[in-house]
Amino acid sequence: MAQAHKLDCESVSDTCRFIIQSENEDEAIELAQKHMREVHDQDLSEDELRENHLQIV
């Protein structure tokens, strides 16, 4: 079974219910960066997302 990369804002925020999950790491990072920038006004690098926000499920 393939691994998926997941960003789950809902698990750390009581005001954001955004969740993405993708088997494609590049796609997950692109969508996560867009969400973090547009909704949370945070510009995160790919490494920051990998280390601090994306889960492998």
Order of alpha helices (4+ residues) and beta strands (2+ residues): beta-beta-alpha-alpha-beta
